[in-house]
Amino acid sequence: LKPHIQKEPLISSKFGWKFVGLTEREHNVECKFVDQDGDEHVVATQYVIGGDGAGSRVRKNIDIDLTGGPV
């Protein structure tokens, strides 16, 4: 997925940032990240996708249980 994201000019990607949490606002979602230098960043967006695996911090942050099991 990473090479496809990096080729897409409409996607701004920040690999190496750690997701800390999110806050749902009336018209957007604010996500908080920490970069590799320890600096915090807040990104406002309309949608958030938790594509960070079975231990998804995004999914846990919004209290969505993991369903299913190993395939």
HTML snippet that shows the backbone in 3Dmol.js (N, CA, C, O; Angstrom):
<script src="https://3Dmol.org/build/3Dmol-min.js"></script>
<div id="view" style="width:600px;height:400px;position:relative"></div>
<script>
const pdb = `
ATOM      1  N   LEU A   1       0.820  -1.197   0.000  1.00  0.00           N
ATOM      2  CA  LEU A   1       0.000   0.000   0.000  1.00  0.00           C
ATOM      3  C   LEU A   1       0.869   1.268   0.000  1.00  0.00           C
ATOM      4  O   LEU A   1       0.544   2.248  -0.670  1.00  0.00           O
ATOM      5  N   LYS A   2       1.962   1.239   0.748  1.00  0.00           N
ATOM      6  CA  LYS A   2       2.801   2.433   0.881  1.00  0.00           C
ATOM      7  C   LYS A   2       3.274   3.001  -0.459  1.00  0.00           C
ATOM      8  O   LYS A   2       3.194   4.215  -0.649  1.00  0.00           O
ATOM      9  N   PRO A   3       3.771   2.168  -1.411  1.00  0.00           N
ATOM     10  CA  PRO A   3       4.209   2.744  -2.691  1.00  0.00           C
ATOM     11  C   PRO A   3       3.081   3.413  -3.466  1.00  0.00           C
ATOM     12  O   PRO A   3       3.307   4.401  -4.164  1.00  0.00           O
ATOM     13  N   HIS A   4       1.878   2.883  -3.348  1.00  0.00           N
ATOM     14  CA  HIS A   4       0.731   3.471  -4.048  1.00  0.00           C
ATOM     15  C   HIS A   4       0.359   4.817  -3.428  1.00  0.00           C
ATOM     16  O   HIS A   4       0.040   5.771  -4.138  1.00  0.00           O
ATOM     17  N   ILE A   5       0.404   4.884  -2.105  1.00  0.00           N
ATOM     18  CA  ILE A   5       0.103   6.138  -1.415  1.00  0.00           C
ATOM     19  C   ILE A   5       1.134   7.204  -1.778  1.00  0.00           C
ATOM     20  O   ILE A   5       0.779   8.356  -2.027  1.00  0.00           O
ATOM     21  N   GLN A   6       2.397   6.824  -1.807  1.00  0.00           N
ATOM     22  CA  GLN A   6       3.455   7.792  -2.094  1.00  0.00           C
ATOM     23  C   GLN A   6       3.388   8.313  -3.531  1.00  0.00           C
ATOM     24  O   GLN A   6       3.844   9.424  -3.804  1.00  0.00           O
ATOM     25  N   LYS A   7       2.829   7.530  -4.445  1.00  0.00           N
ATOM     26  CA  LYS A   7       2.705   7.974  -5.842  1.00  0.00           C
ATOM     27  C   LYS A   7       1.510   8.899  -6.049  1.00  0.00           C
ATOM     28  O   LYS A   7       1.470   9.645  -7.028  1.00  0.00           O
ATOM     29  N   GLU A   8       0.543   8.860  -5.147  1.00  0.00           N
ATOM     30  CA  GLU A   8      -0.690   9.625  -5.318  1.00  0.00           C
ATOM     31  C   GLU A   8      -0.487  11.085  -4.907  1.00  0.00           C
ATOM     32  O   GLU A   8      -0.233  11.366  -3.735  1.00  0.00           O
ATOM     33  N   PRO A   9      -0.596  12.024  -5.866  1.00  0.00           N
ATOM     34  CA  PRO A   9      -0.331  13.426  -5.547  1.00  0.00           C
ATOM     35  C   PRO A   9      -1.387  14.064  -4.631  1.00  0.00           C
ATOM     36  O   PRO A   9      -1.126  15.101  -4.021  1.00  0.00           O
ATOM     37  N   LEU A  10      -2.559  13.461  -4.531  1.00  0.00           N
ATOM     38  CA  LEU A  10      -3.612  14.040  -3.703  1.00  0.00           C
ATOM     39  C   LEU A  10      -3.560  13.559  -2.251  1.00  0.00           C
ATOM     40  O   LEU A  10      -4.384  13.968  -1.434  1.00  0.00           O
ATOM     41  N   ILE A  11      -2.594  12.691  -1.926  1.00  0.00           N
ATOM     42  CA  ILE A  11      -2.466  12.177  -0.568  1.00  0.00           C
ATOM     43  C   ILE A  11      -1.178  12.718   0.051  1.00  0.00           C
ATOM     44  O   ILE A  11      -0.093  12.569  -0.512  1.00  0.00           O
ATOM     45  N   SER A  12      -1.318  13.344   1.212  1.00  0.00           N
ATOM     46  CA  SER A  12      -0.163  13.794   1.970  1.00  0.00           C
ATOM     47  C   SER A  12       0.133  12.718   3.014  1.00  0.00           C
ATOM     48  O   SER A  12      -0.678  12.492   3.912  1.00  0.00           O
ATOM     49  N   SER A  13       1.272  12.062   2.908  1.00  0.00           N
ATOM     50  CA  SER A  13       1.585  10.960   3.821  1.00  0.00           C
ATOM     51  C   SER A  13       2.733  11.340   4.749  1.00  0.00           C
ATOM     52  O   SER A  13       3.665  12.044   4.360  1.00  0.00           O
ATOM     53  N   LYS A  14       2.643  10.857   5.977  1.00  0.00           N
ATOM     54  CA  LYS A  14       3.657  11.120   6.998  1.00  0.00           C
ATOM     55  C   LYS A  14       4.002   9.799   7.664  1.00  0.00           C
ATOM     56  O   LYS A  14       3.467   9.504   8.733  1.00  0.00           O
ATOM     57  N   PHE A  15       4.859   9.009   7.083  1.00  0.00           N
ATOM     58  CA  PHE A  15       5.253   7.725   7.651  1.00  0.00           C
ATOM     59  C   PHE A  15       6.202   7.945   8.817  1.00  0.00           C
ATOM     60  O   PHE A  15       7.055   8.831   8.774  1.00  0.00           O
ATOM     61  N   GLY A  16       6.049   7.138   9.855  1.00  0.00           N
ATOM     62  CA  GLY A  16       6.879   7.268  11.041  1.00  0.00           C
ATOM     63  C   GLY A  16       6.216   8.068  12.151  1.00  0.00           C
ATOM     64  O   GLY A  16       6.773   8.182  13.242  1.00  0.00           O
ATOM     65  N   TRP A  17       5.037   8.624  11.893  1.00  0.00           N
ATOM     66  CA  TRP A  17       4.309   9.333  12.927  1.00  0.00           C
ATOM     67  C   TRP A  17       3.498   8.330  13.736  1.00  0.00           C
ATOM     68  O   TRP A  17       2.981   7.361  13.179  1.00  0.00           O
ATOM     69  N   LYS A  18       3.382   8.547  15.033  1.00  0.00           N
ATOM     70  CA  LYS A  18       2.608   7.679  15.907  1.00  0.00           C
ATOM     71  C   LYS A  18       1.251   8.333  16.199  1.00  0.00           C
ATOM     72  O   LYS A  18       1.187   9.483  16.635  1.00  0.00           O
ATOM     73  N   PHE A  19       0.177   7.587  15.954  1.00  0.00           N
ATOM     74  CA  PHE A  19      -1.169   8.058  16.257  1.00  0.00           C
ATOM     75  C   PHE A  19      -1.352   8.072  17.767  1.00  0.00           C
ATOM     76  O   PHE A  19      -1.100   7.067  18.432  1.00  0.00           O
ATOM     77  N   VAL A  20      -1.791   9.205  18.315  1.00  0.00           N
ATOM     78  CA  VAL A  20      -1.983   9.343  19.754  1.00  0.00           C
ATOM     79  C   VAL A  20      -3.468   9.291  20.116  1.00  0.00           C
ATOM     80  O   VAL A  20      -3.846   8.670  21.110  1.00  0.00           O
ATOM     81  N   GLY A  21      -4.298   9.936  19.319  1.00  0.00           N
ATOM     82  CA  GLY A  21      -5.727   9.960  19.612  1.00  0.00           C
ATOM     83  C   GLY A  21      -6.468  10.823  18.625  1.00  0.00           C
ATOM     84  O   GLY A  21      -5.872  11.486  17.776  1.00  0.00           O
ATOM     85  N   LEU A  22      -7.792  10.803  18.752  1.00  0.00           N
ATOM     86  CA  LEU A  22      -8.604  11.638  17.872  1.00  0.00           C
ATOM     87  C   LEU A  22      -9.757  12.236  18.640  1.00  0.00           C
ATOM     88  O   LEU A  22     -10.193  11.709  19.663  1.00  0.00           O
ATOM     89  N   THR A  23     -10.245  13.353  18.121  1.00  0.00           N
ATOM     90  CA  THR A  23     -11.400  14.038  18.684  1.00  0.00           C
ATOM     91  C   THR A  23     -12.365  14.315  17.546  1.00  0.00           C
ATOM     92  O   THR A  23     -12.006  14.953  16.556  1.00  0.00           O
ATOM     93  N   GLU A  24     -13.600  13.829  17.695  1.00  0.00           N
ATOM     94  CA  GLU A  24     -14.618  14.098  16.680  1.00  0.00           C
ATOM     95  C   GLU A  24     -15.218  15.474  16.951  1.00  0.00           C
ATOM     96  O   GLU A  24     -15.697  15.754  18.050  1.00  0.00           O
ATOM     97  N   ARG A  25     -15.183  16.310  15.945  1.00  0.00           N
ATOM     98  CA  ARG A  25     -15.765  17.655  16.019  1.00  0.00           C
ATOM     99  C   ARG A  25     -17.048  17.673  15.189  1.00  0.00           C
ATOM    100  O   ARG A  25     -17.407  16.668  14.575  1.00  0.00           O
ATOM    101  N   GLU A  26     -17.725  18.795  15.172  1.00  0.00           N
ATOM    102  CA  GLU A  26     -18.985  18.892  14.423  1.00  0.00           C
ATOM    103  C   GLU A  26     -18.791  18.681  12.926  1.00  0.00           C
ATOM    104  O   GLU A  26     -19.600  18.011  12.285  1.00  0.00           O
ATOM    105  N   HIS A  27     -17.716  19.250  12.359  1.00  0.00           N
ATOM    106  CA  HIS A  27     -17.516  19.192  10.905  1.00  0.00           C
ATOM    107  C   HIS A  27     -16.256  18.465  10.477  1.00  0.00           C
ATOM    108  O   HIS A  27     -15.971  18.385   9.283  1.00  0.00           O
ATOM    109  N   ASN A  28     -15.490  17.930  11.428  1.00  0.00           N
ATOM    110  CA  ASN A  28     -14.270  17.220  11.059  1.00  0.00           C
ATOM    111  C   ASN A  28     -13.806  16.326  12.213  1.00  0.00           C
ATOM    112  O   ASN A  28     -14.450  16.242  13.258  1.00  0.00           O
ATOM    113  N   VAL A  29     -12.703  15.683  11.995  1.00  0.00           N
ATOM    114  CA  VAL A  29     -12.053  14.874  13.022  1.00  0.00           C
ATOM    115  C   VAL A  29     -10.633  15.414  13.182  1.00  0.00           C
ATOM    116  O   VAL A  29      -9.931  15.610  12.190  1.00  0.00           O
ATOM    117  N   GLU A  30     -10.208  15.652  14.413  1.00  0.00           N
ATOM    118  CA  GLU A  30      -8.848  16.096  14.669  1.00  0.00           C
ATOM    119  C   GLU A  30      -8.052  14.919  15.218  1.00  0.00           C
ATOM    120  O   GLU A  30      -8.397  14.351  16.254  1.00  0.00           O
ATOM    121  N   CYS A  31      -6.989  14.562  14.513  1.00  0.00           N
ATOM    122  CA  CYS A  31      -6.131  13.456  14.927  1.00  0.00           C
ATOM    123  C   CYS A  31      -4.814  14.020  15.443  1.00  0.00           C
ATOM    124  O   CYS A  31      -4.230  14.927  14.850  1.00  0.00           O
ATOM    125  N   LYS A  32      -4.365  13.464  16.556  1.00  0.00           N
ATOM    126  CA  LYS A  32      -3.118  13.908  17.162  1.00  0.00           C
ATOM    127  C   LYS A  32      -2.047  12.852  16.909  1.00  0.00           C
ATOM    128  O   LYS A  32      -2.282  11.658  17.092  1.00  0.00           O
ATOM    129  N   PHE A  33      -0.870  13.307  16.486  1.00  0.00           N
ATOM    130  CA  PHE A  33       0.262  12.442  16.174  1.00  0.00           C
ATOM    131  C   PHE A  33       1.521  12.964  16.854  1.00  0.00           C
ATOM    132  O   PHE A  33       1.610  14.141  17.205  1.00  0.00           O
ATOM    133  N   VAL A  34       2.491  12.074  17.035  1.00  0.00           N
ATOM    134  CA  VAL A  34       3.823  12.460  17.507  1.00  0.00           C
ATOM    135  C   VAL A  34       4.812  11.949  16.466  1.00  0.00           C
ATOM    136  O   VAL A  34       4.780  10.777  16.091  1.00  0.00           O
ATOM    137  N   ASP A  35       5.693  12.838  16.001  1.00  0.00           N
ATOM    138  CA  ASP A  35       6.672  12.417  15.000  1.00  0.00           C
ATOM    139  C   ASP A  35       7.901  11.810  15.672  1.00  0.00           C
ATOM    140  O   ASP A  35       7.960  11.706  16.898  1.00  0.00           O
ATOM    141  N   GLN A  36       8.867  11.417  14.875  1.00  0.00           N
ATOM    142  CA  GLN A  36      10.050  10.726  15.389  1.00  0.00           C
ATOM    143  C   GLN A  36      10.930  11.608  16.268  1.00  0.00           C
ATOM    144  O   GLN A  36      11.761  11.098  17.020  1.00  0.00           O
ATOM    145  N   ASP A  37      10.757  12.924  16.182  1.00  0.00           N
ATOM    146  CA  ASP A  37      11.509  13.853  17.035  1.00  0.00           C
ATOM    147  C   ASP A  37      10.769  14.166  18.333  1.00  0.00           C
ATOM    148  O   ASP A  37      11.286  14.882  19.190  1.00  0.00           O
ATOM    149  N   GLY A  38       9.547  13.624  18.474  1.00  0.00           N
ATOM    150  CA  GLY A  38       8.747  13.876  19.670  1.00  0.00           C
ATOM    151  C   GLY A  38       7.834  15.081  19.561  1.00  0.00           C
ATOM    152  O   GLY A  38       7.157  15.439  20.525  1.00  0.00           O
ATOM    153  N   ASP A  39       7.808  15.720  18.379  1.00  0.00           N
ATOM    154  CA  ASP A  39       6.935  16.873  18.174  1.00  0.00           C
ATOM    155  C   ASP A  39       5.508  16.410  17.905  1.00  0.00           C
ATOM    156  O   ASP A  39       5.284  15.443  17.177  1.00  0.00           O
ATOM    157  N   GLU A  40       4.543  17.116  18.505  1.00  0.00           N
ATOM    158  CA  GLU A  40       3.133  16.780  18.318  1.00  0.00           C
ATOM    159  C   GLU A  40       2.563  17.536  17.124  1.00  0.00           C
ATOM    160  O   GLU A  40       2.937  18.675  16.847  1.00  0.00           O
ATOM    161  N   HIS A  41       1.647  16.866  16.426  1.00  0.00           N
ATOM    162  CA  HIS A  41       0.969  17.451  15.276  1.00  0.00           C
ATOM    163  C   HIS A  41      -0.509  17.121  15.370  1.00  0.00           C
ATOM    164  O   HIS A  41      -0.877  16.016  15.769  1.00  0.00           O
ATOM    165  N   VAL A  42      -1.360  18.071  15.006  1.00  0.00           N
ATOM    166  CA  VAL A  42      -2.799  17.838  14.937  1.00  0.00           C
ATOM    167  C   VAL A  42      -3.212  18.008  13.489  1.00  0.00           C
ATOM    168  O   VAL A  42      -2.920  19.025  12.861  1.00  0.00           O
ATOM    169  N   VAL A  43      -3.899  16.995  12.963  1.00  0.00           N
ATOM    170  CA  VAL A  43      -4.361  17.007  11.582  1.00  0.00           C
ATOM    171  C   VAL A  43      -5.879  16.962  11.595  1.00  0.00           C
ATOM    172  O   VAL A  43      -6.469  16.061  12.192  1.00  0.00           O
ATOM    173  N   ALA A  44      -6.519  17.929  10.939  1.00  0.00           N
ATOM    174  CA  ALA A  44      -7.971  17.956  10.826  1.00  0.00           C
ATOM    175  C   ALA A  44      -8.359  17.361   9.483  1.00  0.00           C
ATOM    176  O   ALA A  44      -7.789  17.716   8.451  1.00  0.00           O
ATOM    177  N   THR A  45      -9.328  16.456   9.501  1.00  0.00           N
ATOM    178  CA  THR A  45      -9.741  15.775   8.285  1.00  0.00           C
ATOM    179  C   THR A  45     -11.218  15.412   8.367  1.00  0.00           C
ATOM    180  O   THR A  45     -11.826  15.461   9.437  1.00  0.00           O
ATOM    181  N   GLN A  46     -11.777  15.051   7.235  1.00  0.00           N
ATOM    182  CA  GLN A  46     -13.186  14.675   7.217  1.00  0.00           C
ATOM    183  C   GLN A  46     -13.371  13.205   7.596  1.00  0.00           C
ATOM    184  O   GLN A  46     -14.371  12.846   8.216  1.00  0.00           O
ATOM    185  N   TYR A  47     -12.410  12.355   7.225  1.00  0.00           N
ATOM    186  CA  TYR A  47     -12.509  10.924   7.480  1.00  0.00           C
ATOM    187  C   TYR A  47     -11.210  10.402   8.092  1.00  0.00           C
ATOM    188  O   TYR A  47     -10.135  10.961   7.877  1.00  0.00           O
ATOM    189  N   VAL A  48     -11.335   9.318   8.858  1.00  0.00           N
ATOM    190  CA  VAL A  48     -10.177   8.620   9.403  1.00  0.00           C
ATOM    191  C   VAL A  48     -10.335   7.142   9.075  1.00  0.00           C
ATOM    192  O   VAL A  48     -11.398   6.562   9.297  1.00  0.00           O
ATOM    193  N   ILE A  49      -9.287   6.541   8.550  1.00  0.00           N
ATOM    194  CA  ILE A  49      -9.303   5.117   8.224  1.00  0.00           C
ATOM    195  C   ILE A  49      -8.301   4.419   9.131  1.00  0.00           C
ATOM    196  O   ILE A  49      -7.132   4.800   9.185  1.00  0.00           O
ATOM    197  N   GLY A  50      -8.762   3.396   9.842  1.00  0.00           N
ATOM    198  CA  GLY A  50      -7.885   2.650  10.741  1.00  0.00           C
ATOM    199  C   GLY A  50      -7.275   1.463  10.035  1.00  0.00           C
ATOM    200  O   GLY A  50      -7.686   0.327  10.273  1.00  0.00           O
ATOM    201  N   GLY A  51      -6.316   1.694   9.185  1.00  0.00           N
ATOM    202  CA  GLY A  51      -5.649   0.623   8.452  1.00  0.00           C
ATOM    203  C   GLY A  51      -4.348   0.227   9.120  1.00  0.00           C
ATOM    204  O   GLY A  51      -3.358  -0.072   8.451  1.00  0.00           O
ATOM    205  N   ASP A  52      -4.357   0.226  10.441  1.00  0.00           N
ATOM    206  CA  ASP A  52      -3.116  -0.018  11.179  1.00  0.00           C
ATOM    207  C   ASP A  52      -3.095  -1.378  11.865  1.00  0.00           C
ATOM    208  O   ASP A  52      -2.434  -1.544  12.890  1.00  0.00           O
ATOM    209  N   GLY A  53      -3.806  -2.344  11.316  1.00  0.00           N
ATOM    210  CA  GLY A  53      -3.695  -3.732  11.770  1.00  0.00           C
ATOM    211  C   GLY A  53      -4.651  -4.122  12.882  1.00  0.00           C
ATOM    212  O   GLY A  53      -5.490  -3.331  13.314  1.00  0.00           O
ATOM    213  N   ALA A  54      -4.504  -5.369  13.337  1.00  0.00           N
ATOM    214  CA  ALA A  54      -5.409  -5.943  14.338  1.00  0.00           C
ATOM    215  C   ALA A  54      -5.346  -5.195  15.665  1.00  0.00           C
ATOM    216  O   ALA A  54      -6.340  -5.134  16.388  1.00  0.00           O
ATOM    217  N   GLY A  55      -4.207  -4.636  15.987  1.00  0.00           N
ATOM    218  CA  GLY A  55      -4.056  -3.870  17.226  1.00  0.00           C
ATOM    219  C   GLY A  55      -4.330  -2.390  17.016  1.00  0.00           C
ATOM    220  O   GLY A  55      -3.774  -1.550  17.723  1.00  0.00           O
ATOM    221  N   SER A  56      -5.172  -2.068  16.061  1.00  0.00           N
ATOM    222  CA  SER A  56      -5.442  -0.699  15.623  1.00  0.00           C
ATOM    223  C   SER A  56      -5.683   0.281  16.769  1.00  0.00           C
ATOM    224  O   SER A  56      -6.620   0.126  17.552  1.00  0.00           O
ATOM    225  N   ARG A  57      -4.828   1.280  16.850  1.00  0.00           N
ATOM    226  CA  ARG A  57      -5.023   2.356  17.832  1.00  0.00           C
ATOM    227  C   ARG A  57      -6.241   3.198  17.451  1.00  0.00           C
ATOM    228  O   ARG A  57      -6.952   3.697  18.324  1.00  0.00           O
ATOM    229  N   VAL A  58      -6.480   3.353  16.150  1.00  0.00           N
ATOM    230  CA  VAL A  58      -7.647   4.115  15.690  1.00  0.00           C
ATOM    231  C   VAL A  58      -8.922   3.411  16.139  1.00  0.00           C
ATOM    232  O   VAL A  58      -9.808   4.040  16.718  1.00  0.00           O
ATOM    233  N   ARG A  59      -9.020   2.118  15.878  1.00  0.00           N
ATOM    234  CA  ARG A  59     -10.210   1.346  16.249  1.00  0.00           C
ATOM    235  C   ARG A  59     -10.413   1.376  17.756  1.00  0.00           C
ATOM    236  O   ARG A  59     -11.538   1.575  18.216  1.00  0.00           O
ATOM    237  N   LYS A  60      -9.367   1.186  18.527  1.00  0.00           N
ATOM    238  CA  LYS A  60      -9.473   1.204  19.988  1.00  0.00           C
ATOM    239  C   LYS A  60      -9.888   2.581  20.500  1.00  0.00           C
ATOM    240  O   LYS A  60     -10.640   2.690  21.468  1.00  0.00           O
ATOM    241  N   ASN A  61      -9.391   3.637  19.841  1.00  0.00           N
ATOM    242  CA  ASN A  61      -9.694   4.995  20.274  1.00  0.00           C
ATOM    243  C   ASN A  61     -11.170   5.333  20.133  1.00  0.00           C
ATOM    244  O   ASN A  61     -11.702   6.135  20.900  1.00  0.00           O
ATOM    245  N   ILE A  62     -11.838   4.718  19.148  1.00  0.00           N
ATOM    246  CA  ILE A  62     -13.264   4.980  18.959  1.00  0.00           C
ATOM    247  C   ILE A  62     -14.130   3.830  19.462  1.00  0.00           C
ATOM    248  O   ILE A  62     -15.316   3.749  19.143  1.00  0.00           O
ATOM    249  N   ASP A  63     -13.521   2.934  20.259  1.00  0.00           N
ATOM    250  CA  ASP A  63     -14.232   1.841  20.939  1.00  0.00           C
ATOM    251  C   ASP A  63     -14.972   0.895  19.991  1.00  0.00           C
ATOM    252  O   ASP A  63     -16.130   0.549  20.223  1.00  0.00           O
ATOM    253  N   ILE A  64     -14.287   0.482  18.922  1.00  0.00           N
ATOM    254  CA  ILE A  64     -14.837  -0.537  18.031  1.00  0.00           C
ATOM    255  C   ILE A  64     -14.106  -1.838  18.334  1.00  0.00           C
ATOM    256  O   ILE A  64     -12.881  -1.911  18.231  1.00  0.00           O
ATOM    257  N   ASP A  65     -14.868  -2.868  18.708  1.00  0.00           N
ATOM    258  CA  ASP A  65     -14.272  -4.167  19.021  1.00  0.00           C
ATOM    259  C   ASP A  65     -13.778  -4.860  17.762  1.00  0.00           C
ATOM    260  O   ASP A  65     -14.334  -4.685  16.678  1.00  0.00           O
ATOM    261  N   LEU A  66     -12.725  -5.649  17.926  1.00  0.00           N
ATOM    262  CA  LEU A  66     -12.214  -6.488  16.847  1.00  0.00           C
ATOM    263  C   LEU A  66     -13.124  -7.704  16.747  1.00  0.00           C
ATOM    264  O   LEU A  66     -13.365  -8.382  17.746  1.00  0.00           O
ATOM    265  N   THR A  67     -13.628  -7.985  15.557  1.00  0.00           N
ATOM    266  CA  THR A  67     -14.500  -9.145  15.362  1.00  0.00           C
ATOM    267  C   THR A  67     -13.798 -10.157  14.481  1.00  0.00           C
ATOM    268  O   THR A  67     -12.872  -9.830  13.738  1.00  0.00           O
ATOM    269  N   GLY A  68     -14.260 -11.401  14.579  1.00  0.00           N
ATOM    270  CA  GLY A  68     -13.659 -12.450  13.768  1.00  0.00           C
ATOM    271  C   GLY A  68     -12.416 -13.001  14.427  1.00  0.00           C
ATOM    272  O   GLY A  68     -12.129 -12.712  15.589  1.00  0.00           O
ATOM    273  N   GLY A  69     -11.697 -13.782  13.688  1.00  0.00           N
ATOM    274  CA  GLY A  69     -10.490 -14.396  14.216  1.00  0.00           C
ATOM    275  C   GLY A  69      -9.527 -14.674  13.089  1.00  0.00           C
ATOM    276  O   GLY A  69      -9.720 -14.196  11.971  1.00  0.00           O
ATOM    277  N   PRO A  70      -8.490 -15.443  13.370  1.00  0.00           N
ATOM    278  CA  PRO A  70      -7.512 -15.762  12.317  1.00  0.00           C
ATOM    279  C   PRO A  70      -8.161 -16.524  11.172  1.00  0.00           C
ATOM    280  O   PRO A  70      -9.059 -17.340  11.378  1.00  0.00           O
ATOM    281  N   VAL A  71      -7.702 -16.250   9.987  1.00  0.00           N
ATOM    282  CA  VAL A  71      -8.259 -16.920   8.812  1.00  0.00           C
ATOM    283  C   VAL A  71      -7.497 -18.193   8.550  1.00  0.00           C
ATOM    284  O   VAL A  71      -7.805 -18.913   7.600  1.00  0.00           O
TER     285      VAL A  71
END
`;
const viewer = $3Dmol.createViewer("view");
viewer.addModel(pdb, "pdb");
viewer.setStyle({}, {cartoon: {color: "spectrum"}});
viewer.zoomTo();
viewer.render();
</script>
